[in-house]
Amino acid sequence: MEYVGRASARQLGGRMSYNNLRKGRVTQAGMVYHITAVTKDRTPWFASLSNGRKVVQQLMALQAANRAETLSYVVMPDHLHWLMVLHEGKLSDAMQILKGRSAREIGHAVWQSNYHDHAVRLDEDLPQMARYIVANPLRANLVERIGDYSLWDAVWLEDTLSG
């Protein structure tokens, strides 16, 4: 019996669209995801503390609605890193809510339509991943100490700051 699998975009000599790449992807409640969402044209909408806080408010609203539990996040000037547990619905629905509501609050089309997600494996170190996420402003030379940057948080706050 011969197995005929799906041909990759490279095998077909072309590029797959973002939507085609997402076909067949399954998200599961209870899974931990690391999300990266980028602003349209990498515009630094969140260099404004007020705009960045609007994103944070929507992260908290998703948590209050029991759709997602935020483990850690950092809102950078032109993107968001979010480590979260999906509680209800599909990941794409949670992202649509986050992006749509934050864009409405800001008053502009802020986000690229896509986002990157990584389903975290059981053997991955969540506190270490959170430390990496919240250290983004340090690596980008936006601040010298993470405590000087306002748009981040982690449930492992003490471990994150000391470790």
N, C-alpha and C positions, 0 to 999 in steps of 0.2 A: 504494500500500500504506500502510495506516495503522498507526502504531506506538502501541501501548497499553502504557504503562509502569506501574510500581507507583504507586499513589496514596499520597501522604504522609499522615501522621496528621492534619495540619492540614486537608488536602483532605477527609479522611473525617470531620472534625468531632470527633475524639477524640485521646486520647494513646496512644502506643504503649508497650507495656511494655518494660522493660529487655531482657528476653530476646528480644522481637521485634526490637528495634533491633540486637541482636548477630547475628541470623540472617543468613547470607550473608557475614559477616565472615570473612576468611581471614587466618591468621597464618602467617608463613613463617620457617623456620629461617634464620639469618644476618641477619635484619632487626634493626634497633635500634628499641627502643620506650621511650617515656617513660610510666611508669605512675604513676598516683596512686590510692592506696587509702586509704579513710577508715574510722575506727573507728565502730562502731555508736553512734548517738546523739551522735556527736562526743565521746565520753567520752575524756578525756586519759589513756588507759592508759599511754602511753609517756612521761609526765612522770616515771614511775619509771624510773631508769636501768636497773635490772635487767630490766624488761619490754622496754624498747627494745633492749637487748642480745640478748634472745631473738629479736627480729625480725632483727637483724643476723646472728645465728648461722644463721638459716634462709636468708637471702640467700647466705651463704657455703656452706651445704650444697647449695643449688641449683647453685652454681658448681662445687663439688667433684664433683657428680654429672654435670657437663657438660650440664646442662639450660639454664643461662643464665650469661652472663658479666656481672658487675656493672661498669658503667663509672663510675657515681656513684649516691649515694643520700643522703637525709637522712630520719631518723626524727623527725618532729615529735610533739608531745604527743598529737595526735589524727589523724595521717595520715602516710603514707609517700610520698615521691617517689623513684622508682627509674628510672634510665637503664640499660638493659640490652640485651644482644644475646641473642636466643633461639637456643639451639643445638639442642635436641631437643624434639620434641613440639609441642603447641599452647600458646599463651600462656595460655589459660584453665586448662590443666592445671598449669602452673607457678604460677599465682596460687592455685589451689586448694591446692597443696602448701604454698606459703608461708603462706597464711592459716590453713590447718588445723593445720599443725605449730606455728606460733607461738602460736595460740590454745590448743592443748593444753599447750604449755610454760607459758603464763601461767595457765591454769586457768579461763578464762572465754571466752564467745562475744565476741570482741573486735571483729571486722570487720563492716562492711556487706557484704552479699552481692555487691554489684557493685564495679566499679572503672572508672577511666577510662584508656584507652590511646591513645597517639598514635604511629603508625608514623612514624619520623623519615625525612624525605626526604634524598636524597643531598646536596642543596645546603645542608642545615642545618649549622650550626657546632656540633659535638659539645662541644668544650671550653667554648664560650660557654654552651651549654645546661647543662653540668655546673656552671659557675659560678653560674648562676641558681638551680639546684636547691640547691646547698649554702649559698647565701646566704639561704635561707628563715628560719633562726633570727635573722638580723640584721634582716630586714624585719618579723618578728613581734615585735621588741624583746625576745627571750629572752636575748640576749647582746649585748655591745658589740663583741666580736671573734669571728670564726668559730672560732678556736682554743680558745675557752672553751666551745664546745659539743661534746659527746662523740659524738653519734650521726650522723656523716656520714663520707663518704670519696669519693674520686674518683681514677681512674687517672692523671689529670693533676694530681697533688697540688701540685707546685711551681707550675705555671701557675695553678691554682685559687687558691692562697694569694696569689700575687703579682699576679694579673691582675685 
